[in-house]
Amino acid sequence: MGTKIHATSGGTFAPTANIKQEGATLKGTLLGARDVKTKFGMKPVYKLRVIDGECTFSQGGKEVSPEVGAEVEFFAPTLLHNQLAQVPVGKIVDIKYLGLGKSSKGNAPHTFDVTMEG
């Protein structure tokens, strides 16, 4: 007889930073990005090593508080993705949520202030 193999959830994921909240900030070292298939198509997910953050974080459906130096991930709305695409991996970024911007048509975009150190 063989060894029975049980299904797993596919591993553990880094906490998710909820950056689309009023007053949300997130500062950390950019570790990279990957594309994830969603019901809206492929969307970028960025990974940071946290230095500081004023936002909520969730993992497995529960709110968590990652320590300084922990890795976190977040979905980047289009404008934030366009800003982060200009930041080399390994650089420190400071992200501040500015709220919804104006749109000439369609949904209002989420806007961010992104500063790269160095």
N, C-alpha and C positions, 0 to 999 in steps of 0.2 A: 504494500500500500504506500501511497505517496503522502507527502506532508500537505495538510490542508492550509490554504492561503486565504486569509481574511481580507476583506476590502478595508481600505483606509480612506481617510478624508483627503489624502494627497499632501499631507504635511501641514506645518503651521505657517501662517503668514504673518508678516510684520504688522504692527498696529497701523490703522488707517487714520491719518490726520484729516479732520473735518475743517477744511480751510475756507469753505464758502459760508462763513458765519460772520455777522457783524463784529468788528474788532479783532478778527482772527489774525495772528501773526505766527510765522514759523521761520526759524533760522537754523541752518545746518549745512553740512557738507554734502554736495550733490554726489550721489553714488551711481546714478545712471537712470535709465528709463527703459520701459518695455511696453509693447502694445498688447492690449487685452481685448478679446472679442466680447462686445456687449450687445444688447438688443438694439443699440444705436449704431452698430458697426465697430470698427477697431478704434480704441481710445488709448491714449498714453497714460501710463502709471509711472510716476517718478518715485525714486527712493532717496531719502536723506538720512544722514546721521545727525540726530538732533543735538543742537547746542542750546536752543531756547524755543519755547512755544507758548502762545496764548490762544489755544483752541482746544476743542475736545478731541480725544482719540478713542477709537473703538477697535475691538478685536473679538472676533467670534460673537458679535452681537452685544457685547458688553462694553461699557466705558472703562478705559484703562488710563493709567498715568505712566507713560514710558520715562525712564531715567535719562539723564544727559548721556549722550553717547549711544543710545539705542537707535536702531534703524526703524524708520517709519515710511509708509508709502501714502500716496494720494493720487487721485485722479486729477489731471490738469485740464480745466476747461480750455477752449481754443486759444484765447488771448494769453493765458498763462503758459500754455505749451509753446506758443510762438516766442515768448520772452525766455523761457528756460532753455529752448533749443539753441540759444546764443551763449549759454554758460557751459564752459568745459567741465567735464567730470573732475571732481577733486576740489573744485572751488567752493567757497562759502557763499551762500545766498541768504538774503533776508527777504521774506515774502510777506506782504501786508495786503489783506483783503480790503478793497475800497468800496465794494458794493456793486450794484447793477449800474451799468453804463446806459447810454442812449443808443437806440437802434433805429435805423431808418426803415427797417422792415423786419418782421419776425420777432423772436424773443430778445429781450435785452441781454447783453453779454455781461458776464461776471468780470470785473476789472481788478487788477492787482498792481501794486507797486513792488517791483523786484530790483534789489540792489545786490551787486556782486562785489565781494571784498577782494582786494588785491588786483 
